[in-house]
Amino acid sequence: MGLTTRVQAWQRRGERVPVSSGHRLFVVHQPGEQPPIVLLHGFPSSSYDWRAPLDEPRLREREVLAFDFLGFGLSDKPAQKNSLMTQADLAQELVARFLPERPLLLVAHDMGTSVATELFAREIEGAATIPITRALLLNGSMLLHLAKPTIGQQLLRSRAGPLLARLSSERVFRQQLGSVFSVSHPLSAAEAADQWSLFKHLNGHRRGHDQVAYMEQRLRYAERWHGALRDWPGQLSLLWGLKDPVARVEVLRGIQDLRPGVAVTELPYVGHYPQIEDPPEVAQLVGRLVSEATSGRGR
C-alpha cells in the first residue's frame, strides 16, 4: 500500500527541499498573516498531524511553517539514529530560509517538545538563530522519569529493537498508536491508515529502532533541557490532554513544579494527540496566542 488519498492531498500542499545534511525534508509553508507559527511534530508521526487545526478558521489565514523531521513522514529516512540536536539544527535552518528574522510562535508536540527545549537552551546560551517569542507545548514526555512509554517504544529501545523493527506490521502499529488515544476520541480507521502509510513510506517502518533513539537523549540532556524549561525567558504555555497514558498528568504536574505559574490549558477527555483528537480546541488556543502576540498582550 502506498500513500492514502488524504496523505497525497497533504503532500500536494508542500514540497521536499534540500537541507545542509544532504537530505530532503518535506515542508509545508502556508503564507498568511503575521506573526508566523512553526509546528513541530512527534514520534512516530509527522507534520500531517497538524492538518486539521490548520484548516480551522482561526489558523487558515495565518502564516505557518510545518515540516517532517529527518527520518519521519515524507522526509528522507536515512539509516541513522534520530538525533534531537540534528533536528534542532534543521529546524533553525528551515526557519531561517522560510521565515527570516520574523518573531514567531513555536508549537510542539511529543518528541518535538524536546527539540523546542533545545532551541530554548540555545537562546539562553546566546546561540539562538531564530526569534521565538512564544511557545506552546502539547503532551510531551519532557520529564521522562515521570512518563510511561508504550510497550512498543520500550521494545524498540531494547537490544531486540532492530529485529522488532524489521518485523513491524500494520496491525501492531495500529494497536500501539490507538493505545495513546482517549476513549472519547479513539483513533479512527482512516486516521490509522493515513499514519501507517506515512510511517511505512520510504521503508520507515523498518527504522523504528533508529527513530525512537531520541528517548536516550532525553535522559542524557535532562539537566540541560529541564533547565531550559525552567529558565527560558519567553512566554511559555502548555496544552495537555489529561487522558494521555504516556505523557501522563504526572509529567504535566512536574513541569508546573519546574516552572510555577506557567499557563496551562487542560483537556480532560483528550489523550496524547490533542491536535488530532480536538483540532478546534488546539486551533482556538494557537489563534489566541498569535493574536496576543500581535496586540502585545500577555507579556
Secondary structure, 3 states (H helix, E strand, C coil): CCCCHHHHHHHHCCEEEECCCCCEEEEEEECCEEEEEEEECCCCCCHHHHHHHHCCHHHHCEEEEEECCCCCCCCCCCCCCCCHHHHHHHHHHHHHHHCCCCCEEEEEECHHHHHHHHHHHHHHHCCCCCCEEEEEEECCCCCHHHCCCCHHHHHHHCCCHHHHHHCCCHHHHHHHHHCCCCCCCCCCHHHHHHHHHHHHHHHHHHCHHHHCCHHHHHHHCHHHHHHHHHHCCCEEEEEEECCCCCCCHHHHHHHHHHCCCCEEEEECCCCCCHHHHCHHHHHHHHHHHHHHHHHCCCC
